[in-house]
Amino acid sequence: MRTLAVVIVSWNVRELLARCLAALQADLAHTEAQAQVWVVENDSSDGSETLVQEKYPWVHLETPGENLGFVRGNNLILNRLRAGTLPDYVWLLNPDTEVLSGATQTLLDFFAAHPRAGLAGPKLLNPDGTLQQSAFRFPGLFQPLFDLGTLPTRFYQSRWNGRYARSHYAKERPFRVDHPLGAALLARGDALAQVGALDERFFMYCEEIDWAWRMRKAGWQSWLAPAAEVLHHGGASTGQARPQTTAHLWESRARLYRKHRGALTRALVGAAVRRHFSRRRAATSPEWEAAYRRIVTAWSA
């Protein structure tokens, strides 16, 4: 029997976590795998720890006593698994997701049919049932410029901004991608053993892009399996601290470009980022000014 570990890192999203665990429990009941679920509770103040203890006693609850962030929180379990007997698959699942019926089994069957797949993601849906972009091309010269508002918005959903055509999702056949979104990211145990856990220099954001990039360099593939569907509310935790999370996003992007992109691309994107955020620093609150300063510093390295 195949083995599966599910890791959920949660911070102050009690009600969404409850829905996540309820949906996951229902789907795992119809899955041909031996599954274990971990919740890393990142020092929430909303009663999430008590919720898991009282309503979901089958979950392995980890309470580090501090907010480890998304990457360190996942690595707390990933490194423990790597030190022992790795399961066949590990699913990193956000607490603001709801696994829809049959999604887990569909992903496991996909992996069985694609032995070089190191990572795979499901099709993500917005709460209203509409499609949410679930996979992207590796960022290069143009993607950051769209976020900075320097390129025409009519091309925002194009390949120039790393998007895959919606027709790929509609066909429901698996397709190769550069990286699935990290909200519901399933990894093969053998790939994890070879490539290692997430890079903890990414406090949050871009860690799944780096993971997929490292796996590709090691010969593994990344895929999107649209027949598996997961509802994703999106940004429920990160939206609670916008100046800080904005800084984390652009700092992580700077690290990603230093790690995986060449000098010319880094220089061109860095110049645009510094120019944009330097201009915004003068007309904002102290909290945002500090965040923008961090971003400019990160892209000046």
C-alpha positions as CSV (number, residue, x, y, z in Angstrom):
1,M,0.0,0.0,0.0
2,R,1.3,3.5,-0.9
3,T,2.0,5.8,2.0
4,L,1.1,9.5,2.1
5,A,2.0,12.3,4.5
6,V,0.0,15.5,4.5
7,V,1.6,18.6,6.1
8,I,-0.5,21.7,6.9
9,V,1.1,24.8,8.3
10,S,-1.5,27.1,9.9
11,W,-1.6,30.5,11.4
12,N,-4.8,32.3,12.7
13,V,-7.2,30.7,10.3
14,R,-9.2,28.6,12.7
15,E,-12.5,28.3,10.7
16,L,-10.7,27.6,7.4
17,L,-8.5,25.0,9.0
18,A,-11.6,23.3,10.3
19,R,-13.0,23.1,6.8
20,C,-9.7,22.0,5.4
21,L,-9.4,19.1,7.8
22,A,-13.0,18.1,7.4
23,A,-12.7,17.9,3.6
24,L,-9.4,16.2,3.8
25,Q,-10.7,13.6,6.2
26,A,-13.7,12.8,3.9
27,D,-11.5,12.4,0.8
28,L,-8.8,10.3,2.6
29,A,-11.5,7.9,3.6
30,H,-11.9,6.9,-0.1
31,T,-8.1,6.9,-0.9
32,E,-6.1,3.7,-1.4
33,A,-3.2,4.9,0.7
34,Q,-2.0,4.8,4.2
35,A,-2.1,8.5,5.2
36,Q,-0.9,10.5,8.1
37,V,-1.7,14.2,8.6
38,W,0.4,16.8,10.4
39,V,-0.8,20.3,11.4
40,V,2.0,22.7,12.4
41,E,0.3,25.3,14.5
42,N,2.3,28.5,14.2
43,D,1.5,30.1,17.5
44,S,-2.0,31.3,16.6
45,S,-4.1,33.3,18.9
46,D,-7.5,32.2,17.6
47,G,-8.0,28.8,19.3
48,S,-6.7,26.7,16.4
49,E,-4.7,24.5,18.6
50,T,-7.7,23.6,20.8
51,L,-9.8,23.0,17.7
52,V,-7.4,20.4,16.3
53,Q,-7.0,18.7,19.7
54,E,-10.8,18.5,20.4
55,K,-12.3,17.9,16.9
56,Y,-9.5,16.2,15.0
57,P,-7.6,13.9,17.4
58,W,-6.4,11.8,14.4
59,V,-4.2,14.7,13.3
60,H,-0.6,14.9,14.5
61,L,-0.4,18.3,16.1
62,E,2.9,20.2,16.3
63,T,3.1,23.4,18.4
64,P,6.6,24.9,18.1
65,G,5.6,27.8,20.3
66,E,6.5,30.4,17.7
67,N,5.6,31.4,14.2
68,L,8.1,29.5,12.2
69,G,6.7,30.8,8.9
70,F,5.5,28.6,6.0
71,V,8.9,27.1,5.0
72,R,10.4,26.3,8.4
73,G,7.0,25.0,9.5
74,N,6.9,22.5,6.6
75,N,10.5,21.6,7.0
76,L,9.9,20.7,10.6
77,I,8.0,17.7,9.3
78,L,9.8,17.2,6.0
79,N,13.2,16.8,7.7
80,R,11.7,14.5,10.3
81,L,10.4,12.3,7.5
82,R,13.7,12.4,5.7
83,A,15.5,11.3,8.8
84,G,13.3,8.2,9.0
85,T,11.4,6.2,6.4
86,L,10.1,8.6,3.8
87,P,6.5,8.0,2.6
88,D,5.9,7.5,-1.0
89,Y,4.4,10.9,-1.3
90,V,4.2,14.1,0.7
91,W,1.4,16.7,0.2
92,L,2.0,20.3,1.3
93,L,-1.5,21.6,1.8
94,N,-2.5,25.1,2.8
95,P,-5.1,25.5,5.6
96,D,-7.2,27.7,3.3
97,T,-7.8,24.8,0.9
98,E,-10.6,22.2,0.7
99,V,-9.8,19.0,-1.1
100,L,-12.7,18.0,-3.3
101,S,-13.9,14.4,-3.6
102,G,-11.5,12.1,-5.4
103,A,-8.6,14.6,-5.7
104,T,-6.2,12.7,-3.5
105,Q,-6.6,9.4,-5.3
106,T,-6.4,11.1,-8.7
107,L,-3.1,12.7,-7.8
108,L,-1.7,9.4,-6.5
109,D,-2.8,7.6,-9.6
110,F,-1.2,10.3,-11.7
111,F,2.2,9.7,-9.9
112,A,1.9,6.0,-10.5
113,A,1.6,6.6,-14.2
114,H,4.4,9.2,-14.4
115,P,7.5,7.8,-12.7
116,R,9.6,10.9,-13.4
117,A,7.1,13.3,-11.9
118,G,8.7,14.8,-8.8
119,L,6.0,17.4,-8.2
120,A,2.3,17.6,-9.1
121,G,-0.5,20.0,-8.3
122,P,-4.3,19.8,-8.7
123,K,-6.5,22.3,-10.4
124,L,-7.4,25.1,-8.0
125,L,-10.8,26.7,-7.8
126,N,-11.9,30.0,-6.3
127,P,-14.6,29.8,-3.7
128,D,-17.2,30.6,-6.4
129,G,-16.1,27.6,-8.4
130,T,-14.2,29.6,-11.1
131,L,-10.7,28.6,-12.2
132,Q,-7.7,29.8,-10.2
133,Q,-4.4,29.8,-12.0
134,S,-2.7,26.7,-10.5
135,A,0.7,26.6,-12.2
136,F,3.1,29.0,-13.8
137,R,6.3,29.2,-15.9
138,F,9.5,30.1,-14.1
139,P,9.7,33.9,-13.6
140,G,12.0,35.7,-16.0
141,L,12.3,39.2,-17.3
142,F,8.6,40.0,-17.8
143,Q,6.6,38.6,-14.9
144,P,7.8,41.1,-12.2
145,L,7.2,44.0,-14.7
146,F,3.5,43.0,-14.9
147,D,3.3,43.2,-11.1
148,L,4.9,46.6,-11.2
149,G,2.4,47.9,-13.7
150,T,4.9,48.6,-16.4
151,L,3.5,46.3,-19.0
152,P,0.1,46.3,-20.7
153,T,-2.6,44.7,-18.7
154,R,-4.1,43.0,-21.7
155,F,-1.2,40.6,-21.7
156,Y,-1.5,39.8,-18.0
157,Q,-3.0,36.3,-18.6
158,S,-0.6,35.5,-21.3
159,R,2.5,33.3,-21.4
160,W,4.5,36.5,-21.1
161,N,3.3,36.6,-17.5
162,G,3.9,32.9,-16.9
163,R,0.4,31.8,-17.5
164,Y,-0.8,28.5,-19.1
165,A,-3.8,28.5,-21.4
166,R,-7.1,27.9,-19.8
167,S,-7.8,25.3,-22.4
168,H,-5.1,23.1,-20.7
169,Y,-7.2,23.1,-17.5
170,A,-10.5,22.5,-19.3
171,K,-9.2,19.3,-21.1
172,E,-8.5,17.7,-17.7
173,R,-5.5,15.9,-19.1
174,P,-2.2,16.2,-17.1
175,F,0.2,18.7,-18.6
176,R,3.8,19.6,-17.9
177,V,4.5,22.9,-16.1
178,D,7.5,24.7,-14.7
179,H,5.9,24.8,-11.2
180,P,2.5,24.1,-9.6
181,L,1.3,26.7,-7.0
182,G,2.4,25.8,-3.5
183,A,-1.2,25.9,-2.0
184,A,-1.6,22.2,-2.7
185,L,1.7,20.7,-3.8
186,L,2.3,16.9,-3.9
187,A,5.9,15.7,-4.0
188,R,7.3,12.2,-4.6
189,G,9.3,10.9,-1.7
190,D,12.2,9.8,-3.9
191,A,12.5,13.3,-5.3
192,L,12.4,14.8,-1.9
193,A,15.1,12.4,-0.8
194,Q,17.3,13.5,-3.7
195,V,16.7,17.2,-3.8
196,G,16.1,17.9,-0.1
197,A,13.5,20.0,1.7
198,L,12.4,23.6,1.1
199,D,15.1,26.3,1.2
200,E,14.7,28.0,4.6
201,R,16.2,31.2,3.3
202,F,12.8,31.8,1.8
203,F,10.7,32.8,4.8
204,M,7.6,32.8,2.7
205,Y,6.8,33.0,-1.0
206,C,8.8,31.5,-4.0
207,E,9.9,28.5,-2.0
208,E,7.8,26.2,-4.2
209,I,9.3,27.8,-7.3
210,D,12.8,27.2,-6.0
211,W,11.9,23.6,-5.1
212,A,10.5,22.9,-8.6
213,W,13.6,24.5,-10.2
214,R,15.9,22.4,-8.1
215,M,13.9,19.3,-9.0
216,R,14.1,20.1,-12.7
217,K,17.9,20.5,-12.5
218,A,18.0,17.1,-10.8
219,G,16.0,15.5,-13.6
220,W,12.5,15.5,-12.1
221,Q,9.4,16.8,-13.8
222,S,6.6,19.1,-12.5
223,W,3.0,18.5,-13.6
224,L,-0.6,19.8,-13.2
225,A,-3.4,17.3,-13.0
226,P,-6.6,19.2,-13.6
227,A,-8.8,16.2,-12.9
228,A,-8.0,16.6,-9.3
229,E,-9.7,19.7,-7.9
230,V,-9.0,21.7,-4.7
231,L,-10.9,24.8,-3.5
232,H,-8.5,27.5,-2.5
233,H,-9.6,30.6,-0.6
234,G,-6.2,32.2,-1.1
235,G,-4.2,34.6,1.0
236,A,-6.1,34.1,4.3
237,S,-3.0,34.0,6.5
238,T,-0.7,36.3,4.5
239,G,-3.4,39.0,4.1
240,Q,-3.2,39.7,7.8
241,A,0.0,41.6,7.6
242,R,0.2,43.4,4.2
243,P,3.4,45.6,4.6
244,Q,5.4,42.7,6.0
245,T,4.1,40.1,3.5
246,T,4.7,42.5,0.6
247,A,8.3,42.9,1.7
248,H,8.7,39.1,2.1
249,L,7.3,38.6,-1.4
250,W,9.8,40.8,-3.1
251,E,12.7,39.8,-0.9
252,S,12.0,36.2,-1.8
253,R,11.8,37.1,-5.5
254,A,15.2,38.8,-5.2
255,R,16.7,35.6,-3.7
256,L,15.1,33.4,-6.3
257,Y,16.6,35.5,-9.2
258,R,20.0,35.5,-7.6
259,K,19.8,31.7,-7.3
260,H,18.4,30.8,-10.7
261,R,18.7,33.6,-13.2
262,G,21.6,35.1,-15.0
263,A,23.3,38.5,-14.3
264,L,21.6,40.4,-17.2
265,T,18.0,39.4,-16.2
266,R,18.8,40.2,-12.5
267,A,20.2,43.6,-13.4
268,L,17.2,44.6,-15.6
269,V,14.6,43.4,-13.2
270,G,16.5,44.8,-10.2
271,A,16.7,48.3,-11.8
272,A,12.9,48.3,-12.4
273,V,12.1,47.1,-8.9
274,R,14.4,49.6,-7.2
275,R,13.0,52.5,-9.3
276,H,9.4,51.5,-8.6
277,F,9.6,51.1,-4.8
278,S,12.0,54.0,-4.3
279,R,9.4,56.3,-5.8
280,R,6.7,54.9,-3.5
281,R,8.6,55.3,-0.3
282,A,8.0,59.0,0.1
283,A,4.2,59.0,0.0
284,T,3.2,56.2,2.4
285,S,2.9,55.2,6.1
286,P,5.9,54.4,8.2
287,E,5.1,50.7,8.0
288,W,4.9,50.7,4.2
289,E,8.0,52.9,4.0
290,A,9.9,50.3,6.0
291,A,8.7,47.5,3.8
292,Y,9.7,49.4,0.6
293,R,13.1,50.1,2.0
294,R,13.6,46.3,2.6
295,I,12.6,45.6,-1.0
296,V,15.0,48.1,-2.4
297,T,17.8,46.7,-0.2
298,A,17.1,43.2,-1.3
299,W,17.3,44.1,-5.0
300,S,20.4,46.1,-4.5
301,A,22.5,43.1,-3.4
